[in-house]
């Protein structure tokens, strides 16, 4: 690793010494459902609907036989609830028919389930099975581009590959959570807390912002 990379890990360790997933779940099935539901909405919103969802449908067998309108009513407050309800039933049926109701440890198999993409499979694989991965959401993408680990035009899969090549495998899971927390608490999409950030010397956003301010003055 380069000096900047080591300094980033040390800085994030100081800021977020105990990072972790903000979603609430008790097993791989609930984790898979919660992560899938979190697409394009907040973890807090998901945590508000999953207690009722998991109480009504505690496993893949129960959810696979659910009435889709009942599921929609439970998750109605989160975004894209029509499609997500359909995917919940679809992935549950697939789990029952193909894997005995259990979530497969293989990420490629997970990605064949309805509504499960690269990000979801990476997150579930890391949380539930300890498979190293740096799942790329909007926070990870934004921070990576601002700090020069990715280009503006890079797709999530490209950013993931670049980050995982840069940092040792044993740091991937922890780093994933730390970058998300950094994006949520410091490096916001709008109005980032640059005055409180120790990474401004290498930040593209800060350099552009400083340049614009300098021109105006």
C-alpha positions in Angstrom: 0.0 0.0 0.0 1.0 3.6 -0.6 1.5 6.1 2.2 -1.8 7.8 1.4 -3.7 4.5 1.6 -2.2 3.6 5.0 -3.0 7.1 6.2 -6.6 6.7 5.0 -7.1 3.5 6.9 -5.6 5.0 10.1 -7.8 8.1 9.8 -11.0 6.1 9.3 -10.0 3.8 12.2 -9.8 6.9 14.4 -13.1 8.3 13.2 -15.0 5.0 13.2 -13.3 2.5 15.5 -16.4 0.2 15.6 -18.0 0.3 12.2 -20.9 -2.0 11.4 -24.1 -2.5 9.4 -26.9 -0.2 10.4 -29.6 -2.6 9.3 -31.4 -4.8 11.8 -31.6 -8.5 11.2 -31.1 -11.9 13.0 -30.0 -14.3 10.3 -28.9 -14.5 6.6 -32.4 -14.6 5.3 -33.4 -11.4 7.2 -30.1 -9.8 6.2 -30.7 -10.6 2.5 -34.3 -9.2 2.7 -33.2 -6.0 4.6 -30.2 -5.3 2.3 -32.4 -5.7 -0.8 -35.0 -3.4 0.6 -32.4 -0.8 1.4 -31.8 0.1 -2.3 -32.6 3.7 -3.0 -33.9 4.3 0.6 -32.4 4.8 4.0 -31.4 2.1 6.5 -33.6 3.8 9.1 -36.6 3.5 6.8 -35.9 -0.2 6.3 -35.5 -0.8 10.0 -39.0 0.7 10.6 -40.7 -1.9 8.3 -38.7 -5.1 8.8 -39.9 -5.9 12.4 -43.5 -6.3 11.1 -42.3 -8.1 8.0 -40.2 -10.7 9.8 -42.8 -11.2 12.5 -45.4 -12.0 9.8 -42.9 -14.0 7.6 -40.0 -15.4 9.8 -38.4 -17.4 7.0 -38.3 -18.0 3.3 -41.0 -20.7 3.5 -43.5 -18.3 5.0 -42.6 -15.4 2.8 -42.8 -17.5 -0.4 -46.4 -18.2 0.3 -47.4 -14.6 1.2 -50.0 -12.5 -0.5 -48.1 -9.8 -2.4 -50.6 -7.1 -1.3 -50.1 -8.0 2.3 -46.3 -7.6 1.8 -46.8 -4.3 0.0 -48.9 -3.0 2.8 -46.1 -3.7 5.3 -43.3 -2.1 3.3 -45.4 0.6 1.7 -43.5 3.4 3.4 -40.2 2.7 1.6 -39.3 3.5 -2.0 -40.2 1.2 -4.9 -42.3 -1.0 -2.6 -44.2 -2.6 -5.5 -41.1 -4.0 -7.1 -39.5 -4.8 -3.8 -42.5 -6.8 -2.6 -42.4 -8.8 -5.9 -38.7 -9.5 -5.4 -39.2 -10.5 -1.8 -41.6 -13.2 -2.8 -39.5 -14.2 -5.8 -36.3 -14.6 -3.9 -38.1 -16.5 -1.1 -39.6 -18.9 -3.6 -36.2 -19.4 -5.2 -34.5 -20.0 -1.8 -37.1 -22.6 -1.0 -37.0 -24.4 -4.4 -33.3 -24.3 -4.9 -31.6 -24.1 -1.5 -34.0 -25.5 1.0 -34.9 -22.1 2.3 -31.3 -21.2 3.2 -29.3 -18.3 1.7 -26.4 -19.7 -0.4 -22.9 -18.7 0.6 -21.9 -18.3 -3.0 -22.2 -14.7 -4.2 -22.8 -15.8 -7.8 -25.8 -17.9 -6.7 -27.1 -15.1 -4.6 -27.0 -12.8 -7.7 -29.4 -15.0 -9.6 -32.1 -14.4 -7.0 -34.8 -11.9 -7.9 -33.8 -8.3 -6.8 -30.3 -9.3 -5.7 -27.4 -7.6 -7.5 -23.7 -7.2 -7.0 -24.0 -4.7 -4.1 -26.5 -6.8 -2.2 -24.6 -10.1 -2.6 -21.4 -8.4 -1.6 -23.0 -7.0 1.6 -24.7 -10.2 2.6 -21.6 -12.2 1.8 -19.4 -10.0 3.9 -21.8 -9.7 6.9 -23.1 -13.3 7.0 -20.3 -15.3 5.7 -17.2 -13.2 6.1 -16.4 -13.0 2.4 -14.1 -10.0 1.8 -15.7 -7.3 -0.4 -16.1 -3.6 -0.7 -19.7 -3.1 -1.8 -20.1 0.2 -3.7 -23.2 2.3 -2.8 -23.6 6.0 -3.4 -21.4 6.9 -0.4 -18.6 4.6 -1.4 -18.7 5.8 -5.0 -18.7 9.5 -4.0 -15.8 9.2 -1.5 -13.8 7.1 -3.9 -14.1 9.6 -6.7 -13.3 12.6 -4.5 -10.2 10.9 -3.1 -8.9 9.8 -6.4 -9.5 6.1 -6.2 -11.9 6.2 -9.1 -12.8 8.3 -12.1 -16.1 10.2 -12.3 -17.3 7.9 -15.1 -16.5 4.7 -13.3 -19.3 2.2 -12.7 -19.8 0.6 -9.3 -18.2 -2.7 -10.4 -15.1 -0.8 -11.6 -14.8 1.2 -8.4 -15.1 -2.0 -6.4 -12.3 -3.6 -8.4 -10.0 -0.6 -7.9 -10.6 -0.4 -4.2 -10.2 -4.1 -3.6 -6.9 -4.1 -5.6 -5.6 -1.1 -3.6 -6.4 -2.4 -0.1 -5.6 -5.7 1.5 -8.4 -8.3 1.7 -8.4 -8.3 5.4 -9.4 -4.6 5.4 -12.3 -4.8 2.9 -15.3 -5.5 5.1 -14.3 -3.0 7.8 -13.3 -0.4 5.1 -16.6 -0.7 3.4 -18.5 0.3 6.5 -16.1 3.0 7.4 -16.3 4.7 4.0 -20.1 4.6 4.2 -20.0 6.2 7.6 -17.5 8.8 6.4 -19.8 9.6 3.5 -22.8 9.9 5.7 -21.2 11.9 8.5 -18.5 14.0 6.9 -18.2 13.8 3.1 -21.9 14.6 2.2 -23.0 14.8 -1.4 -23.9 18.5 -0.7 -22.2 20.7 1.8 -19.5 18.2 3.0 -17.7 19.0 6.3 -14.4 19.9 4.7 -13.3 22.1 7.6 -13.4 19.0 9.8 -11.8 16.6 7.3 -8.1 15.6 7.3 -8.1 14.5 3.7 -8.6 17.8 1.9 -5.1 17.9 0.5 -6.0 14.9 -1.7 -9.7 15.7 -2.3 -10.8 16.6 -5.8 -14.0 18.2 -4.5 -12.1 20.4 -2.1 -9.6 21.5 -4.7 -12.4 22.4 -7.2 -14.3 24.2 -4.5 -11.3 26.2 -3.3 -10.5 27.1 -6.9 -14.0 28.5 -7.5 -13.9 30.5 -4.3 -10.5 31.9 -5.2 -11.7 33.0 -8.6 -14.8 34.8 -7.0 -12.7 36.6 -4.5 
